[in-house]
């Protein structure tokens, strides 16, 4: 469950125009992971305290969707890879 502060950040992000959201992700986002599903590359970014998915069409090379992840459960497709990455960093 999100804290009130994160809910406010998510609400502020979603109130931005589409271009404003893109600009925010490009300027402030930290790329965490990329995964592929049929037809799309999905890039996971950390933007402030939010996790944002950027869906890019493989045919058109256009951003089709920006989506704020609302729960920890939505990070599930990324967790295995992130855990492996963390293990590489540990001595």
HELIX and SHEET records of a PDB file:
HELIX    1   1 UNK A    4  UNK A   15  1                                  12    
HELIX    2   2 UNK A   18  UNK A   28  1                                  11    
HELIX    3   3 UNK A   72  UNK A   75  5                                   4    
HELIX    4   4 UNK A   76  UNK A   89  1                                  14    
SHEET    1   A 4 UNK A  30  UNK A  37  0                                        
SHEET    2   A 4 UNK A  40  UNK A  47 -1                                        
SHEET    3   A 4 UNK A  50  UNK A  57 -1                                        
SHEET    4   A 4 UNK A  63  UNK A  68 -1                                        
END                                                                             
